[in-house]
Structures are given as C-alpha cells and as structure tokens.
Amino acid sequence: MISTGQEKLTEDVAMDFFAKFGQQQTREVRMASAHYTIGLGYVGNGQKQKAKAEFEQAVKLNVNLIWAAVELAQLK
C-alpha cells in the first residue's frame, strides 16, 4: 500500500479515469487519496507516527476524506 500511494504522489495524471464520466478529480483530491493509502500501509506496518503524518496531510488536502479523519482520530 505504501508503494502504491507513493506512486500516486509522483505520477502526473493527464487524463483522470473518472474524467470520461464527467467527474474529474482535482490534484488535491488525488494527492489526499495517495496520502490516505500510504497512511493505511503504515498502520498495517505498526508505524503509527508515520501513519498519523500521512492522515494529517490527507485531511489537510481534502477535508471531505472522512476515513482519513477517522483513522487520524484513532491514532490520537
């Protein structure tokens, strides 16, 4: 999960998958999702401080990413 999230952070998506359905995601939403994915990977590895930092970044980029906020609350 960590490597998948990191790949999402570095990729430059010219054409978003959902764009053809009329719901193109903003860069911030994609980045928030990547940080959330990385955070989940860190939780699975028992690295709570790194997970917390990733979830904080995810919520900062997209306040509507509820599951990142839930995970963050559980780590506090």
N, C-alpha and C positions, 0 to 999 in steps of 0.2 A: 504494500500500500504506500509505503514511504516513497519508493522509487517512482511509482505511478504518479503520485502527487507532484513530485519534483519535476517529472517530465512535463506535466501540465503547466507548471510555473514557467518553464523555459520555452514552450512551444509558441509559435506565432500563428494563431488561427486566422487565416484569411477568410475562410468560409465556415461559419459555425454550423454544426449539424442541424440545429433547430431553425436556422435562418430560412430554410426552404419551406418551413411551416409557418413563417411569419412571426416567429418569436426568437429573434436573435438575442443572445446573451451579451451583456456588456463585459468588458475586460475585467472589471471589478468582481462581477459575479463569478466568472470563470476562475479568477485568482482565489476568491474566497472558498470555492469548492475544492480547489487544489490544496489549500492550507488545511481545510477540514479533513481531507483524505490523509494527508501527512500526519495530522494530529491523531487520527484513529490508528494509524500504524504505530505511532509512538506509544499510545495507550496499550496496544497489544504487546509491545516490547517491554512494558513496565517503565518507560521513560516519561514519568508524569510531568516533569518541569518542561521538557521539550514539547510535550503534547499541549500543555497549558499555553505556551507561547504561540503555537500554531492555531489553536482555537481562538485566542485573543485576536490574532491577525485576521482570521476568517470573519469574526463578528465585526471587527473594525471596517472591513471591506464591504460586508453585506449584513446589515442588522437584521434582515429577514431570514437569515440562516439559523433557524430555531435550534436545530440539533447541535450546532456548534456551541450555542449558548447553553444548552442543557449539559453537554459534555464539560464545558468550562465550569459550570456551577458545581458539578460533581467532583471536580478536581480541587476546588477551593476548600 
